[in-house]
């Protein structure tokens, strides 16, 4: 079971997007250990909408060519793991971190 429900993530994202509270304050308010998690939720929501907050139940498989392209993009640009993962619509930036290693 996922640690945070889609409804919970959506509530936090919408609260952030209202503009009354920042990442750090939201993390403190809801007991989330790292504000970066909220930043990632907001970024995924902006790119993919509510679908970006849902946990995928299927295991995605990526071709070697796709992985190589992703790694080359990361190494040749100044994009962060998070930015590139969002652009490539990966489930998480951790996937990209592993490929680069």
PyMOL commands that set and color helices and strands:
alter all, ss='L'
color gray80, all
select helices_A, chain A and resi 6-18+23-30+35-53+64-76+81-87+93-100
alter helices_A, ss='H'
color red, helices_A
deselect
rebuild
show_as cartoon
